Amino acid sequence: MLNAALELPETGVVFVIDATGRLFRVNEAGRTLLGISNIVPLRRPFKFYGDAHIYEQLQEFIERSLAERIGQKQKITIITEQQSREFMWSAIPLFAFLGRFNGLIITGLDITEELERKRLVNWAQLAHDMQTNLSVIRLNAEQLTSDNPQDDERRRKILHQSKLLMQKVRDIVTVGRSDQLDLSRVNTGEFCAMVFHEFDEASHPNIKFEIHARPIEFDCDKTKISRALRNAVENAIRALQSTIGTVELSTRADERHVYFTIADNGIGMDDYVKSNMLKPFFTTAKDNGGSGIGTMIMQRVVELHRGELLIDSTAGKGTTITFKLPRG
C-alpha cells in the first residue's frame, strides 16, 4: 500500500524518514523537488539531500517531528533561484505493533496555485472598490479648466493614465469570468496604433517604440485583443529593465490567420521560464508586483478566439510573442 501511495499524483511529495532521520524512501515528486535522480543512493540523513539553506525550514520540521513523535502540519515556502512555491507539509509518525517508533511519513502538497487564486479573489474585490475612486478622479480631471497649455497637457495625461488604470482594474475584476466574444471588423494598422497610443513614450525614454503593421481587416473582440496585446507590450517594457532597447509591434497575415507580433531585445527567457510561462499565476516579477494575471489574460483571449500563442525567446537576446488568430 505504501509503495502504491508513493506514486499517486494526488499524494504530492512523499518522504519516508526512519527513526534516526535518514531518508528511507522518496517518490518521484520528492526527487524532483530535491533535485536528485534515481541513481542517488538513499538511507543518509535528510540534510545531505538538497540545498541546506533552501530546505532549512523543512529540515527543522522533520527534526521536530522526530523528537516529538506526533502528527503535525506546517506551511513552508520553498524558495529557489527561479521560483517560490508554498507547501503544506504533514508528518505522520510510524509505530510498530508493540509501540516502537519506526520513523515518519512526510507529505507535502503544493498549494501555491490555490493561495494565488484566493489572493486573486481579494484583489478582485479591491479592484472593484477602486473603480469608484478612479471614476471620481476622472470626473474631477475632466472639469479642470486652464488657459495654460502646460496645465491642459497635465490634465490630458491624468485622464489618459486614469483610463489605463481603469482598464487594468477591469482586467483583475473580469479575468476568467467573461467568455463571450463581441466580434467586430478591425483594421490591424489602426488597431496597433491604438494599442501603442496607450503607452506614454515620455515615461519610457529608454525605449524606442516601432510599428510595422500591414493594413489587414479581420474579425475579433476588439476590447479583449487590445487587453492581451497591451499586456504583451507591458511584459516587453518590463523585460528591458530600464536599459536602452526597442519594443516592436508588427502584423502579417496568410490566407487563414492574422499574426500580431510583439518583439523586444530585453533579458529574454531561459528554458525554465519558457516552459512555465503559460502556467496559471506563474511570474518572475513578484518582487516588482507581478502576479501572472497578464499572461493568463493573453492566453485566455487567444483560446476564446480559437487561436494560438507562440513564444520564442533566448536568454540575454530578447523575446518574441506572437498572437496567431483566425481571420474569419
Secondary structure as GFF3:
##gff-version 3
##sequence-region A 1 328
A	DSSP	alpha_helix	2	6	.	.	.	ID=ss1
A	DSSP	three_ten_helix	9	11	.	.	.	ID=ss2
A	DSSP	beta_strand	13	18	.	.	.	ID=ss3
A	DSSP	beta_strand	23	26	.	.	.	ID=ss4
A	DSSP	alpha_helix	28	34	.	.	.	ID=ss5
A	DSSP	three_ten_helix	46	48	.	.	.	ID=ss6
A	DSSP	alpha_helix	56	68	.	.	.	ID=ss7
A	DSSP	beta_strand	72	79	.	.	.	ID=ss8
A	DSSP	beta_strand	84	95	.	.	.	ID=ss9
A	DSSP	beta_strand	101	110	.	.	.	ID=ss10
A	DSSP	alpha_helix	112	142	.	.	.	ID=ss11
A	DSSP	alpha_helix	149	174	.	.	.	ID=ss12
A	DSSP	beta_strand	183	187	.	.	.	ID=ss13
A	DSSP	alpha_helix	188	197	.	.	.	ID=ss14
A	DSSP	three_ten_helix	201	203	.	.	.	ID=ss15
A	DSSP	beta_strand	207	213	.	.	.	ID=ss16
A	DSSP	beta_strand	217	221	.	.	.	ID=ss17
A	DSSP	alpha_helix	222	240	.	.	.	ID=ss18
A	DSSP	beta_strand	245	253	.	.	.	ID=ss19
A	DSSP	beta_strand	257	264	.	.	.	ID=ss20
A	DSSP	alpha_helix	271	276	.	.	.	ID=ss21
A	DSSP	three_ten_helix	286	288	.	.	.	ID=ss22
A	DSSP	alpha_helix	293	304	.	.	.	ID=ss23
A	DSSP	beta_strand	308	314	.	.	.	ID=ss24
A	DSSP	beta_strand	318	326	.	.	.	ID=ss25
###
